[in-house]
């Protein structure tokens, strides 16, 4: 398991609020999960939160400072 620095995540997510960081990552993971459920070829054992964190690390996730709104 890889642990991510909270300050680094805060910078990437555009907020220093731990709740907002968690909500943004969870919302993106849920979106990916729902998209995958419609695709027949998608593996069923994907780890969506890990995937989102990896995408943030690579700079390819929509969870960033430009995406400052959190869906409720």
ABEGO torsion letter per residue (X at the ends): XBBBBAAAAAAAAGBABAAAAAAAAAAAAAAAAAAAAABAABBAABBAAAAAAAAAAAGABABBAABABBBX
